[in-house]
Amino acid sequence: MTRAPRIPNLGGARAFILHRPHPTVQAITRQLSAIGLITLDCWPELPPEALAADFVFFDADLGFDEQFPWKPGEAPMPLVALIGSEAPGRIEWALSHKADAQLLKPVGNAGVYSALLIARQSFEARKHLASEIASLRQRVAERQTIVRAVTALAKGADDGRAYAQLRSLAMSWQISVEDAARRIVAMTSEEATGEEGGDDQSHRA
């Protein structure tokens, strides 16, 4: 049976509201304060201390890339888009920053708490997925390196014996098979470079 995720305690969290002075800011601030968050509003860009924020609300209507001290889609915290205009270009821009939740303007007396929870869960899920993808890519790269090392050791002979040789080298060097494979590949590349340089020098002579 899958357990439902626990509702996090948001008291004491810091939220930046990147929006021009507007009743929307006041409405969000009231709700955030009632939940127990510390709020800071700013415009036209986020200050450096926003990098340590727990949440950032940003205006999707008048926002631009240079407002953020990170590249689009690489925010280190959950983002909530404040959307008033449904112009395709504005929606596309908000999506490029991977907003984790949204609030439609004008903001009333409710909606901020659910937006915070959705943004937090979406952000954590995205981080977990990115970590898994990075791990899989690393494993694929390591396997490719092992294949290259086995090919270099085999030199056209039996791959099974070459892999056994690679494992034996890893044990003698007291390192992992992956590290041994990287070392073999590096040594092979250096030898190839030296041979090419030698051929080139003899040609010039």
C-alpha positions as CSV (number, residue, x, y, z in Angstrom):
1,M,0.0,0.0,0.0
2,T,1.4,3.3,-1.0
3,R,1.6,5.9,1.8
4,A,0.3,9.4,1.0
5,P,3.0,12.1,1.2
6,R,3.0,14.0,4.4
7,I,2.1,17.7,4.3
8,P,5.3,19.6,5.1
9,N,5.4,22.3,7.8
10,L,6.1,25.5,5.9
11,G,6.4,27.8,9.0
12,G,9.6,29.8,8.9
13,A,10.2,29.3,5.1
14,R,11.3,32.3,3.1
15,A,9.4,33.3,-0.1
16,F,10.4,36.0,-2.5
17,I,7.7,37.7,-4.6
18,L,9.1,39.0,-7.9
19,H,6.4,41.3,-8.9
20,R,5.9,45.0,-9.4
21,P,4.0,46.8,-6.6
22,H,0.4,45.6,-7.0
23,P,-2.5,44.4,-5.0
24,T,-1.5,40.9,-6.1
25,V,1.6,41.2,-3.9
26,Q,-0.4,42.3,-0.9
27,A,-2.9,39.4,-1.4
28,I,0.0,36.8,-1.6
29,T,1.8,38.4,1.3
30,R,-1.3,38.1,3.6
31,Q,-1.7,34.5,2.8
32,L,2.0,33.6,3.2
33,S,2.1,35.4,6.5
34,A,-0.9,33.6,7.8
35,I,0.8,30.3,6.9
36,G,3.9,31.4,8.7
37,L,6.3,32.2,5.9
38,I,8.7,35.1,5.8
39,T,8.0,37.1,2.7
40,L,10.1,39.6,0.7
41,D,8.9,41.4,-2.4
42,C,11.2,42.8,-5.1
43,W,11.2,44.2,-8.6
44,P,12.6,44.3,-11.2
45,E,15.0,41.5,-10.4
46,L,15.8,39.0,-7.6
47,P,18.6,40.0,-5.2
48,P,21.5,37.5,-4.6
49,E,20.1,36.4,-1.3
50,A,17.1,35.0,-3.1
51,L,19.4,32.0,-4.0
52,A,18.7,30.8,-0.4
53,A,14.9,31.2,-0.7
54,D,12.5,28.3,-0.2
55,F,10.0,29.6,-2.8
56,V,9.9,32.2,-5.5
57,F,6.7,33.7,-6.9
58,F,7.3,35.5,-10.2
59,D,5.2,37.6,-12.6
60,A,4.7,35.7,-15.8
61,D,3.2,38.7,-17.5
62,L,6.1,41.1,-17.4
63,G,8.9,38.8,-16.5
64,F,12.2,38.3,-18.4
65,D,15.2,36.0,-18.1
66,E,17.6,38.6,-16.7
67,Q,15.5,38.9,-13.5
68,F,16.8,35.6,-12.3
69,P,20.4,34.8,-11.0
70,W,20.2,31.4,-12.8
71,K,19.6,30.0,-16.2
72,P,16.1,29.3,-17.4
73,G,14.9,26.0,-15.9
74,E,17.7,25.8,-13.3
75,A,16.0,27.4,-10.3
76,P,17.4,25.9,-7.0
77,M,13.9,26.2,-5.4
78,P,10.3,25.7,-6.3
79,L,8.8,28.4,-8.5
80,V,5.2,29.6,-8.6
81,A,4.1,31.5,-11.8
82,L,1.7,34.4,-11.3
83,I,-0.3,34.4,-14.5
84,G,-2.7,37.1,-15.7
85,S,-2.2,37.0,-19.4
86,E,-2.9,33.8,-21.3
87,A,-0.9,35.0,-24.3
88,P,0.9,31.9,-25.7
89,G,4.3,33.7,-25.7
90,R,3.9,34.5,-22.0
91,I,2.8,30.9,-21.1
92,E,5.7,29.5,-23.1
93,W,8.2,31.8,-21.3
94,A,6.8,30.7,-17.9
95,L,7.2,27.1,-18.9
96,S,10.8,27.7,-20.0
97,H,11.5,28.5,-16.4
98,K,9.9,25.2,-15.3
99,A,7.3,26.8,-13.0
100,D,6.3,24.1,-10.5
101,A,2.8,25.7,-9.8
102,Q,0.8,28.6,-10.8
103,L,-1.6,31.2,-9.5
104,L,-4.1,33.0,-11.7
105,K,-4.3,36.8,-11.2
106,P,-6.1,38.5,-9.6
107,V,-5.2,36.5,-6.5
108,G,-8.0,36.3,-4.0
109,N,-8.0,35.2,-0.4
110,A,-7.1,31.6,-1.0
111,G,-4.9,29.4,-3.3
112,V,-1.4,30.2,-2.1
113,Y,-1.2,27.3,0.4
114,S,-2.1,24.7,-2.2
115,A,0.2,26.3,-4.7
116,L,3.1,26.0,-2.2
117,L,2.4,22.3,-1.6
118,I,2.1,21.5,-5.3
119,A,5.2,23.5,-6.2
120,R,7.2,21.8,-3.4
121,Q,6.2,18.3,-4.5
122,S,6.7,19.0,-8.2
123,F,10.1,20.5,-7.6
124,E,11.2,17.5,-5.4
125,A,9.9,15.0,-8.1
126,R,11.8,16.9,-10.8
127,K,15.0,16.9,-8.7
128,H,14.7,13.2,-8.1
129,L,14.1,12.4,-11.8
130,A,17.1,14.6,-12.8
131,S,19.2,12.7,-10.3
132,E,18.1,9.3,-11.7
133,I,18.8,10.4,-15.3
134,A,22.3,11.7,-14.3
135,S,23.0,8.3,-12.6
136,L,21.8,6.4,-15.6
137,R,23.9,8.5,-17.9
138,Q,26.9,7.9,-15.7
139,R,26.3,4.1,-15.8
140,V,26.0,4.1,-19.6
141,A,29.2,6.1,-19.9
142,E,31.0,3.7,-17.6
143,R,29.8,0.7,-19.6
144,Q,31.0,2.3,-22.8
145,T,34.4,2.9,-21.2
146,I,34.6,-0.7,-20.1
147,V,33.8,-1.8,-23.7
148,R,36.5,0.4,-25.0
149,A,39.0,-0.9,-22.5
150,V,38.1,-4.5,-23.2
151,T,38.5,-3.8,-27.0
152,A,41.9,-2.3,-26.4
153,L,43.1,-5.2,-24.3
154,A,41.6,-7.9,-26.6
155,K,43.3,-6.5,-29.8
156,G,41.1,-8.8,-31.9
157,A,41.3,-11.8,-29.5
158,D,38.7,-13.1,-27.1
159,D,36.7,-10.4,-25.3
160,G,36.0,-12.7,-22.3
161,R,39.7,-13.1,-21.6
162,A,40.2,-9.4,-22.1
163,Y,37.5,-8.6,-19.5
164,A,39.1,-11.1,-17.1
165,Q,42.4,-9.3,-17.7
166,L,40.7,-5.9,-16.9
167,R,39.3,-7.3,-13.6
168,S,42.8,-8.7,-12.7
169,L,44.3,-5.3,-13.4
170,A,41.7,-3.6,-11.3
171,M,42.4,-5.9,-8.4
172,S,46.2,-5.4,-8.7
173,W,45.8,-1.6,-8.9
174,Q,43.2,-1.8,-6.0
175,I,40.7,0.2,-7.8
176,S,37.2,-0.4,-9.3
177,V,36.8,-2.0,-12.7
178,E,35.3,1.3,-14.0
179,D,38.4,3.2,-12.8
180,A,40.7,0.6,-14.3
181,A,38.8,0.8,-17.6
182,R,39.2,4.6,-17.6
183,R,42.9,4.2,-16.9
184,I,43.3,1.7,-19.8
185,V,41.4,4.0,-22.2
186,A,43.6,6.9,-21.2
187,M,46.8,4.9,-21.7
188,T,45.6,3.7,-25.1
189,S,44.7,7.3,-26.1
190,E,48.2,8.5,-25.0
191,E,49.9,5.7,-27.0
192,A,47.8,6.5,-30.1
193,T,48.7,10.2,-29.8
194,G,52.4,9.4,-29.4
195,E,52.4,7.1,-32.4
196,E,50.6,9.8,-34.5
197,G,53.1,12.4,-33.4
198,G,56.0,10.1,-34.2
199,D,54.7,9.3,-37.7
200,D,54.2,13.0,-38.3
201,Q,57.7,13.9,-37.2
202,S,59.3,11.1,-39.4
203,H,57.2,12.4,-42.3
204,R,58.5,15.9,-41.8
205,A,62.1,14.6,-41.5
